Amino acid sequence: MEHGFLAPMTDRIAANARVIRRAPEAIALTALVAAGVSYFGFQQFHRERIAVLNETIAAQERLLADYRTKLKGASPEETASQIEKLTRLLAAAQKSLTVVKSKPVSVENRSRDPRRLYEDNQPIALVRDPKIDLEKKKSHSRQSMLKPCWVLIRLMNFKIGS
């Protein structure tokens, strides 16, 4: 390193300056092409950003139009009163729902499965293919009564006698 760090750099700059002095048109043309490509690249980037912003504005305008349609042209005060009214109605509905949920349900009014047999409101057996007309509460025919029905009985609920 006889000349230090700057000597090779200054030699390289001097060599490049000689090339530029010999062909200034080629260097100017290269710089012009690079500037044009950069300009068009930045323009495309700018157009994409503008398109995204325009789409965002259009979406917000559609949302605003939807809100106006739903509010039917009501003023902010009218809208606030409607929201307050709906909030009170919702609170009342939730309160009545809580009251209804907390009440015990009557077992006697409970609907029964027509495919089960019951004793003291407790299912004790499952019946397969009973052929019962639920509207008339009787069998379709005497012949169907004579056909065997398959009954599965839960042993825990089965009582003999009594």
Secondary structure as GFF3:
##gff-version 3
##sequence-region A 1 162
A	DSSP	alpha_helix	6	22	.	.	.	ID=ss1
A	DSSP	alpha_helix	24	71	.	.	.	ID=ss2
A	DSSP	alpha_helix	76	102	.	.	.	ID=ss3
A	DSSP	beta_strand	116	119	.	.	.	ID=ss4
A	DSSP	beta_strand	122	128	.	.	.	ID=ss5
A	DSSP	beta_strand	132	133	.	.	.	ID=ss6
A	DSSP	beta_strand	138	139	.	.	.	ID=ss7
A	DSSP	alpha_helix	142	146	.	.	.	ID=ss8
A	DSSP	beta_strand	150	153	.	.	.	ID=ss9
###
